[in-house]
Amino acid sequence: MQREIYTEEHEAFRESVRAFLAREVLPHYERWEQAGIVDRSAWLAAGKQGLLGLAVPEEYGGGGTTDFRHPAVLAEEFVRAGISGLAIGLHNDIIGPYLTSLATDEQKQRWLPGFCSGELITAIAMTEPGAGSDLQGIRTHAVDQGDHYLLNGAKTFISNGILADLVVVVARTTPEGGAHGLSLLVVERGTAGFERGRNLDKIGQKAQDTAELFFDDVVVPKENLLGEENQGFGYLMRNLAQERLAIAVSAIAGAEHLVELTSAYVKERTAFGRPLAKLQHVRFEIAELATECAVTRTFVDRCITEHNRYALTPVDASMAKWWATELHKRTADRCLQLHGGYGYMADYPVARAFTDGRIQTIYGGTTEIMKEIIGRSLLG
């Protein structure tokens, strides 16, 4: 079926993204994979191309549009190109909304121009060694010292953790447990007591720097409080729907691309004297995967439309996230199998998609958490 959510403007944007990837990313990507980190120059190039801060007001150097179809196009083209290291989606779609909706005028003047130019790379630090999807278990804490907070704690699995110039840290600002008393503090590169640990060695997304972060008596000025004190949990819940939709968009685009790649492969690859595509089992596998992708695509596109209308619910976002990411996981596994031994070779796109995409059912809230959210909404 012809997709109906995009206009000529979005398709023109798609072409500019493809040109950017071909010029600024793909020639360097293998080197970034080996180094475990992308060049900062790639962020500057993305800013120059107008790919950063799409939803940031134009007065700060951003794109000035809240149309989520532009970030969706960006995500689709990145995943089709096999690019996971340059975390523009994290920067734009996950961290950007905190800055545009919660920052004061002074904070916007201080941070948003660099955010849009690529001079200030961002990260958000939620996950801790003992608290993953359960934000209520966060132990990192900040004590009010009058004109500043004294921040102590540790975070792990932080994407952009090595490169980040601004880190939005989720910290407890009251002794209360549970969801109460969480605040968002922005810690800037070079702040005394803020240290980065290892660039973690992952099974996939090798070019994406993912780090441990440590805070030892870090002085965070009150001017770096994002939003209101003790309201952090509500802010996190409010922005999670877009984060989960963004993951779903990448997941379904990745699954569709895998089906395309594998369909082409089985037409060319022969076994027992004829193309694999002539075998009934192979045809059935492709038929099942293509149908599952088509059905999922319809729902995700509807979620994009609802999000543009400010009507996407947390439950629908959770449905999209768990279903699309689990579909991607199944699709990557089955497509790798259809590639046979070649599918296990790292230089084949299906192998990279298999390892790069596996994290999608975990980050942004695990599949199990998504089901809990959905089940709770239905059953109380």
N, C-alpha and C positions, 0 to 999 in steps of 0.2 A: 504494500500500500504506500502511496505517496504521503510523506510527512507534510503536515500542514501548519506546523508551528513557526516555521521560519519564513522571513521575507527576503527580498533581494538584498536588503541592507545586511542581513545576517550572513547571507552567502558571500557577499563581498568581504565581510569581516573574516569569514572562514578562509578565503583565498589569501588574505594578508597574514593570517596565522600560519598557514602552510608555507608561505614564502619566508616568514621569520624562522620557522623550524629548519627549513632547508638551508638557510644562510647562516644562522647563528647558533644552532644547537646540534643538528645531526653530524656535522663534520668533527665535532669535539666530543661526542657523547661517549665513545668507547674509552677515551682518556679519562673522562669524569668517572666512569664506572670503576676503572682501575684505581683512581685516586680516592674514591669514596666521597667526593664532593664536587660541586660544579664551580666554575670560575665566577667570581663576582661580576666580571665584565658581561656575563650573560644576563644578569639582572639589570644592569645599566642599559643593555641593548633592548631588553623587554620594555623598560620604561620609555626609551626613545621611540619604540614602535607603538606606544600607547596601550600596552597590554596590562599595565599595572594600575590599580585603583580605578577600575571601570566604573564603580558606583560612587567614587569620591567626587564631590562637587568640583566643577571646572576651576573655581577660584583657587583651589589648592593644587591644580595640575592634573586632576583626574578626568575621567570620561564623562562624568555628569549624568549617567544613566543607571536607573535601577532595574532595567530590563534584564532579567536573569537569563534570557536566551543568549546573550553575549558570553557570559561565563560558561554556559552550557556548550556553545560552539568551541570555546577554548579547550574545555575538558575533553570533548570528543576528538579534537585534532591531536591533542597531546597523547591520548591513549592509542590512537590509531598509528601514531608515529613511534610508539613504544617508549615514550619519554616519561619517566617518573621522577627524575632527579631534580628538575627545575620546578620547585613547588609553588608555582604561581597561583594555583587554585587555593592552597592553604593561605597564602598571603592575601588574596583578593576576597575569597568567599567565606573564610572562617574567621580570620583576624580583622579584616577590613570593617565588617559591621560593628565590631566593638568600638573601633576608633571613630567611625562616622556617627554612631548613635549615642555614645556615652561621653566622648571627649569634650572638654570645655573649649571655648574659642581659642584660649591660649594654647592648649594642648594640640588642637588642630593646626594652628600656625606653626607649632614646633615640630610636629611629626608628619603631617600628611604630605607636604611637598616632597620630602625624601622618600616616603612610602610610594609615591607615584613615579618618582624618577628612578627608583631602584637603588638609591644611595642608602636607604634604611630598610634592611631586610628584617622581617618579623617572625616571631614564633609565639606559641601559646603553651604555657607549662601547666598542665592539669595533672597528668599521670604521675604517680609516685611508686616507689618500689613495693609498697604495701597497699596501694589503692589504684586500681585500674579504672574500670567503668563506674565504680562506686565513688562518686564525688563526695559523698558524705563521710568517707573515711580519710579525707585529706588531713595530714598532720602538719604540713608546712604552716608556720604561724608568723604573724607580724604583730608586734607590740607597739601600741601608741606611745610615742615619746614626746608628744607636744607638737613640734613642727615637722616630725618625720615618724616613720615606722622603722622598727628594727626587725628585719626579716631573717628567719632561720628555717632551714629545711633542705630537702633534696627532691629532685624530679628526675624522671627517666623516660626513655623513648620519645624524646622531644624532637620532632621534625624541624629542620633548620636550626637545630641547637648550636651548631658550630658557627654558622654564618650569621646568626641573628644579631642585629644591632639593638632591637627592641624586643623584650620578652614580656608578654602579659602573663603574670604569675598569679595563679589562684592560691590564695592563702587564707588561713583562718585568722580573723581579727577579734574574735571573742572566744572564751573558753568553752562555750556551748558546743555540744556534739551535733551530729546530724547535719541537716542542710543549713542550719542557722549560722550566721556569723562569718560567711565567706566573703572575701573582697578581692577585687582585681587590682593588682599593683603592677605598674610598668617599670621594669628594671632595664637600664640602659647599659650598653657595652662599656666596659672600663670601670664600672662601679666597684669600689673596694669591697672585698668579701664575696663577690660574685665570681665563681669559677666554673669552668666547663670540664667535664670529665672526658671519657672515651668517646670517640666517634664510633658508635656501636656497629659491630659486624653482623649484618642481617643476611638472610638467605635470598632476599630480593631487594629491589629498589636500591641497588648498590650506589648509585650516584647521589642519592638523597642523604645528606648528612643528618644523622639521628644520634642525639647525645644525651648524656647525663648532665644535670645542672645542679650546682651546690650553692647554697646561700648561708654564709657564716657571718652573722651580725652585719648584714647589709643595711646601710642607711638609705631608705627610700623616702624622698621628700613627699610631703602631703600633696604637692603639686602633681605627683605621678599616680595618685589614686584615680582609677578610671570608674566613673559613675559614683554612686553613693556607697559609703562604708556599710558592710554587712549585707549588701543586696546582691552579692556576686552569684549566688545560686540561681536566682531568678533570671539574671542576665544570661547565664550559661544555658538555661533551659530555653530561653527565648530564641537564641541563635542556633541551637542544635538542629532545628528543622532544616535550615538552609544547608548546614554542614552535611547532614545525612542525605539530602537531595543531591548535593554535589557529588557525593560518593556514588550514589545510585546512577547518576548520569554517566560517570566514568565506567562503572561496572557494565552497564548494558551496551555502551559503545564498544568496550573491550570484547564482550562476548560476541557481538555482531561481527567485529573484525576477525575474530578467531574463526568463525564459521566461514567467512569469505576466504581467508587464507587456506583453510583446510579443504574447502570445496575445490579450490584451484589445485591444491596438492594431490588430492585423490584422483583428479582427472589425468594428471601427468604420470603419477607413480603406478607402475605395473606390478602385478603378482600373479603367478601361474599363467603368464602369457596374455593377460588383459589388464586394463586400467582398474585400479581399486574402485573407481566410481561405478563399475559394472557389477560389483558384488552387492547382493541385496542387503546384507548387514550394514555395509557402509552407507548405502542409500537411506536406510532407515535411521541410522545415527544422524546423518545430516538433516533429514526431514524433521526429526524430533527437535534437534537443536535450533533449527531455523524457526520452527513454530513457537517454541518457548521464547525465543528472542522477540518475535513479532508481537506476541501477547504482552510481554514485559515492556517493550518499547511503547506500546499504546498507553499503558498505565503511567510510565515515567514521564512521557510527554504531557499527559494530563496533569501530572503533579507540577511540572514546570509552568503550565498555564495557570493553575491554581495559585502557585507561589507569586506569579506576576500580579495576581488579583488580591494578594495579601490574604488568601483564603486557605493556604496549605496548613493542615492540622499536624500536630506532632505525631499523631497516630498514622496518618497517611504517609508522612515522611519516613516513619519507622517501617511501614509495610514496604515502601519502595526500596529502602536501604537493605533490609534483610533479604528480600526476594531477589533483587538485582545482583547483589554480591554473591549470594549462594548460587545463582544461575551462572555467574561468571566462573566461580570455582568449579562447578560441574562441567561447564563448557571447556575450560582450559584442560581439565583432566582428560576428557573424552577426545578432544582434538589432539592432544599430545599422543594419546594411544593410537589414533588413526595415522599419525606420522611415523609410528614405529620407532626404530632406533634413532632416526634423525631427529625426532621430537625431543630426545634427551640431550641433544647437542646444544651447547650454550649459544652458538651463533644462529640458531633458528629462532624466529620471532615467537613461536609457540612455547619454547622453553622459557624465554624471558617473561612472557605473559603468565606462565604457570607460577613462577616464583614471585614476580612483581605484584600480581593480583591477589595473592593468597592473604595478604594483610587486610583486605577490604572487609572481610566478615568480622574483623576484630576491632580496627580503629573506628572512631566515631560512635562507639557503642557496639558491643558484640551482638551477634545474631540472637543470642539468648536474652540479652537486655531488650532488644527490639520486640521480641515475642512477649516479654513480660509487660512492656508498655502497651502493646496491642491487647493482650489478654485482660489486663487490668481495666482498660477502657470499656471492654465488653462485659466483664463479669464483676467489676467492682473490687 
